[in-house]
Amino acid sequence: MHDCTSGFRCWRREALASLPLDELVSDGYSFLVEMLFVAARQRRRIAEVPITYVERREGQSKMSRAVILESAVTPWRLIASPARAHPQVR
């Protein structure tokens, strides 16, 4: 994976059903990262289709400082969590 924060994903039904969604603790954008992390640990097949975004021309980002902080901390929390190291495929 090269872009863990992409907001658009297409999931196979069985792959999504195998995720322990009730056990995920992330919120906001980090939730997408945690879902991808668990799917990768389950050895799910993951493919990426790059998207090229036009730079923002006006306005401000929707992301708050709290969201940015959570997004920076979440990958390290997931890596360090022994319970998430090898989730079982359901």
C-alpha positions in Angstrom: 0.0 0.0 0.0 1.2 3.5 -0.8 -1.8 5.6 0.3 -3.5 4.4 3.5 -5.7 7.5 3.8 -7.6 7.3 0.5 -11.3 8.1 1.2 -12.6 5.7 -1.5 -12.3 2.0 -1.2 -14.1 -0.9 -2.8 -14.3 -4.0 -0.6 -15.3 -7.6 -1.4 -18.2 -8.6 0.8 -16.3 -11.4 2.5 -13.3 -9.2 3.2 -15.4 -6.5 4.8 -17.4 -9.1 6.8 -14.1 -10.6 8.1 -13.1 -7.3 9.8 -13.8 -7.0 13.5 -15.4 -3.6 13.0 -16.8 -3.6 16.6 -13.2 -3.9 17.9 -11.7 -1.0 15.9 -10.9 2.0 18.0 -9.9 4.6 15.5 -12.2 7.5 14.5 -12.4 9.7 11.4 -9.7 9.2 8.7 -7.7 6.9 11.0 -10.6 4.4 10.8 -9.7 3.9 7.2 -6.1 3.3 8.1 -7.0 0.8 10.8 -9.4 -1.1 8.5 -6.6 -1.4 5.9 -4.1 -2.5 8.5 -6.3 -5.3 9.7 -7.1 -6.4 6.2 -3.4 -6.5 5.3 -2.7 -8.6 8.5 -5.4 -11.0 7.4 -3.4 -11.3 4.1 -6.3 -9.9 2.1 -5.5 -8.9 -1.5 -5.2 -5.1 -1.7 -4.9 -3.2 -4.9 -4.5 0.6 -5.4 -5.7 2.8 -8.2 -4.0 6.2 -8.0 -6.1 9.3 -7.9 -4.7 12.7 -8.9 -6.3 15.5 -6.9 -6.3 19.2 -8.0 -4.8 21.4 -5.4 -7.1 23.3 -3.2 -7.8 26.7 -4.8 -9.6 28.4 -1.9 -10.9 27.7 1.6 -9.3 25.8 4.4 -8.7 22.1 5.2 -11.5 20.3 6.9 -9.0 18.5 9.1 -8.7 19.7 12.7 -5.5 19.4 14.7 -7.0 16.5 16.6 -7.6 14.6 13.4 -4.1 15.3 12.2 -2.7 14.1 15.6 -4.8 10.9 15.5 -3.7 10.2 12.0 0.0 10.6 13.0 -0.4 8.4 16.1 -2.6 5.6 14.8 -0.1 3.7 12.6 2.3 3.5 15.5 -0.4 2.4 17.9 -1.4 -0.3 15.4 2.1 -1.6 15.0 2.7 -1.6 18.7 -0.5 -3.5 19.6 0.1 -7.2 20.1 -3.6 -7.9 19.8 -3.6 -6.5 16.3 -0.5 -8.2 15.2 -2.2 -11.3 13.6 -6.0 -10.9 13.5 -7.8 -14.1 12.5 -9.7 -14.3 9.2 -13.4 -14.9 10.1 
